[in-house]
Amino acid sequence: MKKKLLSVLLSTAMVASLLVGCGSSSEEAAPAETETTEEATEETEEVTEEEAEPETTEVTEAATMEAPSTDGWDESKKIYTYSWNDEFGSRLDLVLDKYPEYKDYVEHVNLGVSGTDGTYQTAVETAIETGDEKYPSLIAADNDVAKNFTESDYTMNLADAGLTNDMYANAYNYTVQYGTVDGNLKAVTWQAAVGNFTYRADIAEEVLGTSDPAEVQEYVKDWDTFFDTADKMKEAGYAMLSGPDDIKYAIWDQQTQPWVTVDADGNETLTLDDCVTDYFEKAKQLYDGGYTDQTSMWSDGWSANFEGDVFGYFGCTWFVYWCIATTKDSATSTYGDWRVCQGPVSYHWGGTYVCIGADTPNPELAAFLLYELCCDPDMMASIEEETFDFVNNKEAVAKVIADGAGASDILGGQNPVETWADGALAIDLSNATYMDANLKAIMDKASEGYNAGTIDDPVQYVKDEVASTYDYITVE
């Protein structure tokens, strides 16, 4: 089914609306009839200057939400929360432990299916369309598919349920960008899945003479330096990375325009930018240069290299605690031998966003649960300290840092929170579209073939695949 995307101009308008801060109304204000051309020009210049200011770790005084009273509630006020695994439900349980008066009005539905292959999305949409008695009032969605929900009528503008932008004011900007459609916040997240370069401290000491994150960062600070260091690792008998596709999320997040744009008539066009070519060429440089063990992400060989000859991975917040931590009890464990630094660029990898179903019987409760989970700094600080999620709230992160929390045994006692807090500031998802996950899957195949020599022109391969698979998208 053809789906309309945000245009480049709309993405710009979204950023401007976020800078205003509230966004509590879904209606646009009419321009003043008395505004002069000169005044309009001056205002545009001021907004442009404001948009150009980089994000900082400065904490904003955010608006708060009162807990709703359950007086007069009955079974009709019960809501159902949906997810594909138990992560969202376990985080929501922390909120319900704080507010036990709502436990009788909330039931979590864990579908136990893949969150990204279409199975989960189909199940949720079917529950909505068939009038299932367990209507999805809170819908968790993986970063890869969340825009399929936010850009549909199945979900509501959060401000209409009472959750406004000024309550979400301390979220990292990239998560606000991703959860916003037509200037309206439609999804929020409690976690910021910030990317980093995760490396072996013992190998760093041997080859570079240091394992200190600040000093190792100088060896991977940009791509030219990164490949110079790859030469050093190769000479010493180590792979720089496990596989050539390890770099993909880091490079893809350097998008300069949406990969699919829409014109005023709703026509969609493929508009690949330079980061696509950059991924193909750098991955091939890794492959041809023998800088990796030629594994593929998530393969057995890729995971086995947590204990192998690989210097580092382009990981992220959850990668540290739920991927490399799996080595803890093995005979050749590298647990405690890892450290993190930023690497050549800032980027994200994954994350879970949550929407409110448009026909929820209790928008007040749905909004408050999301406020507690994704906006309340005290709740979010406790989530980080209890679950190791790097939370999407600058005030909560500042509290974690001030408390000295976050030091990780996996990382040999290093506290990665400040690295992630700094890395989150430069991530830009203003160009994201609902098609990105599909396009990335095609790019992966193109890169694999380009490395192996079976595809001569990977960019043309992507164009041909899009033209044949998505006939409603114009390919130029």
Secondary structure in CASP SS format (residue, H / E / C, confidence):
PFRMAT SS
TARGET T0000
AUTHOR 0000-0000-0000
METHOD secondary structure of the structure
MODEL  1
M C 1.00
K C 1.00
K C 1.00
K C 1.00
L C 1.00
L C 1.00
S C 1.00
V H 1.00
L H 1.00
L H 1.00
S H 1.00
T H 1.00
A H 1.00
M H 1.00
V H 1.00
A H 1.00
S H 1.00
L H 1.00
L H 1.00
V H 1.00
G C 1.00
C C 1.00
G C 1.00
S C 1.00
S C 1.00
S C 1.00
E C 1.00
E C 1.00
A C 1.00
A C 1.00
P C 1.00
A C 1.00
E C 1.00
T C 1.00
E C 1.00
T C 1.00
T H 1.00
E H 1.00
E H 1.00
A H 1.00
T H 1.00
E H 1.00
E H 1.00
T H 1.00
E H 1.00
E H 1.00
V H 1.00
T H 1.00
E H 1.00
E H 1.00
E H 1.00
A H 1.00
E C 1.00
P C 1.00
E C 1.00
T C 1.00
T C 1.00
E C 1.00
V C 1.00
T C 1.00
E C 1.00
A C 1.00
A C 1.00
T C 1.00
M C 1.00
E C 1.00
A C 1.00
P C 1.00
S C 1.00
T C 1.00
D C 1.00
G C 1.00
W C 1.00
D C 1.00
E H 1.00
S H 1.00
K H 1.00
K C 1.00
I E 1.00
Y E 1.00
T E 1.00
Y E 1.00
S E 1.00
W C 1.00
N C 1.00
D C 1.00
E H 1.00
F H 1.00
G H 1.00
S H 1.00
R H 1.00
L H 1.00
D H 1.00
L H 1.00
V H 1.00
L H 1.00
D H 1.00
K H 1.00
Y C 1.00
P H 1.00
E H 1.00
Y H 1.00
K H 1.00
D H 1.00
Y H 1.00
V E 1.00
E E 1.00
H E 1.00
V E 1.00
N E 1.00
L C 1.00
G C 1.00
V C 1.00
S C 1.00
G C 1.00
T C 1.00
D C 1.00
G C 1.00
T H 1.00
Y H 1.00
Q H 1.00
T H 1.00
A H 1.00
V H 1.00
E H 1.00
T H 1.00
A H 1.00
I H 1.00
E H 1.00
T C 1.00
G C 1.00
D C 1.00
E C 1.00
K C 1.00
Y C 1.00
P E 1.00
S E 1.00
L E 1.00
I E 1.00
A E 1.00
A E 1.00
D E 1.00
N C 1.00
D C 1.00
V C 1.00
A H 1.00
K H 1.00
N H 1.00
F H 1.00
T H 1.00
E C 1.00
S C 1.00
D C 1.00
Y C 1.00
T E 1.00
M C 1.00
N C 1.00
L H 1.00
A H 1.00
D H 1.00
A H 1.00
G C 1.00
L C 1.00
T C 1.00
N C 1.00
D C 1.00
M C 1.00
Y C 1.00
A C 1.00
N C 1.00
A C 1.00
Y C 1.00
N H 1.00
Y H 1.00
T H 1.00
V H 1.00
Q H 1.00
Y H 1.00
G H 1.00
T E 1.00
V E 1.00
D C 1.00
G C 1.00
N E 1.00
L E 1.00
K C 1.00
A C 1.00
V E 1.00
T C 1.00
W C 1.00
Q E 1.00
A C 1.00
A C 1.00
V E 1.00
G E 1.00
N E 1.00
F E 1.00
T E 1.00
Y E 1.00
R E 1.00
A H 1.00
D H 1.00
I H 1.00
A H 1.00
E H 1.00
E H 1.00
V H 1.00
L H 1.00
G C 1.00
T C 1.00
S C 1.00
D C 1.00
P H 1.00
A H 1.00
E H 1.00
V H 1.00
Q H 1.00
E C 1.00
Y C 1.00
V C 1.00
K C 1.00
D C 1.00
W H 1.00
D H 1.00
T H 1.00
F H 1.00
F H 1.00
D H 1.00
T H 1.00
A H 1.00
D H 1.00
K H 1.00
M H 1.00
K H 1.00
E H 1.00
A C 1.00
G C 1.00
Y C 1.00
A E 1.00
M C 1.00
L E 1.00
S C 1.00
G C 1.00
P H 1.00
D H 1.00
D H 1.00
I H 1.00
K H 1.00
Y H 1.00
A H 1.00
I H 1.00
W H 1.00
D C 1.00
Q C 1.00
Q C 1.00
T C 1.00
Q C 1.00
P C 1.00
W C 1.00
V E 1.00
T E 1.00
V E 1.00
D C 1.00
A C 1.00
D C 1.00
G C 1.00
N C 1.00
E E 1.00
T E 1.00
L E 1.00
T C 1.00
L C 1.00
D C 1.00
D H 1.00
C H 1.00
V H 1.00
T H 1.00
D H 1.00
Y H 1.00
F H 1.00
E H 1.00
K H 1.00
A H 1.00
K H 1.00
Q H 1.00
L H 1.00
Y H 1.00
D H 1.00
G C 1.00
G C 1.00
Y C 1.00
T E 1.00
D C 1.00
Q C 1.00
T C 1.00
S C 1.00
M C 1.00
W C 1.00
S C 1.00
D H 1.00
G H 1.00
W H 1.00
S H 1.00
A H 1.00
N H 1.00
F H 1.00
E H 1.00
G C 1.00
D C 1.00
V E 1.00
F C 1.00
G E 1.00
Y E 1.00
F E 1.00
G E 1.00
C E 1.00
T H 1.00
W H 1.00
F H 1.00
V H 1.00
Y H 1.00
W H 1.00
C C 1.00
I H 1.00
A H 1.00
T H 1.00
T H 1.00
K C 1.00
D C 1.00
S C 1.00
A C 1.00
T C 1.00
S C 1.00
T C 1.00
Y C 1.00
G C 1.00
D C 1.00
W E 1.00
R E 1.00
V E 1.00
C E 1.00
Q C 1.00
G C 1.00
P C 1.00
V C 1.00
S C 1.00
Y C 1.00
H E 1.00
W C 1.00
G C 1.00
G C 1.00
T E 1.00
Y E 1.00
V E 1.00
C E 1.00
I E 1.00
G E 1.00
A C 1.00
D C 1.00
T C 1.00
P C 1.00
N C 1.00
P H 1.00
E H 1.00
L H 1.00
A H 1.00
A H 1.00
F H 1.00
L H 1.00
L H 1.00
Y H 1.00
E H 1.00
L H 1.00
C H 1.00
C C 1.00
D C 1.00
P H 1.00
D H 1.00
M H 1.00
M H 1.00
A H 1.00
S H 1.00
I H 1.00
E H 1.00
E H 1.00
E H 1.00
T H 1.00
F C 1.00
D C 1.00
F C 1.00
V E 1.00
N C 1.00
N C 1.00
K H 1.00
E H 1.00
A H 1.00
V H 1.00
A H 1.00
K H 1.00
V H 1.00
I H 1.00
A H 1.00
D C 1.00
G C 1.00
A C 1.00
G C 1.00
A C 1.00
S C 1.00
D C 1.00
I C 1.00
L C 1.00
G C 1.00
G C 1.00
Q C 1.00
N C 1.00
P C 1.00
V H 1.00
E H 1.00
T H 1.00
W H 1.00
A H 1.00
D H 1.00
G H 1.00
A H 1.00
L C 1.00
A C 1.00
I C 1.00
D C 1.00
L C 1.00
S C 1.00
N C 1.00
A C 1.00
T C 1.00
Y C 1.00
M C 1.00
D H 1.00
A H 1.00
N H 1.00
L H 1.00
K H 1.00
A H 1.00
I H 1.00
M H 1.00
D H 1.00
K H 1.00
A H 1.00
S H 1.00
E H 1.00
G H 1.00
Y H 1.00
N H 1.00
A H 1.00
G C 1.00
T C 1.00
I C 1.00
D C 1.00
D C 1.00
P H 1.00
V H 1.00
Q H 1.00
Y H 1.00
V H 1.00
K H 1.00
D H 1.00
E H 1.00
V H 1.00
A H 1.00
S H 1.00
T H 1.00
Y C 1.00
D C 1.00
Y C 1.00
I E 1.00
T E 1.00
V C 1.00
E C 1.00
END
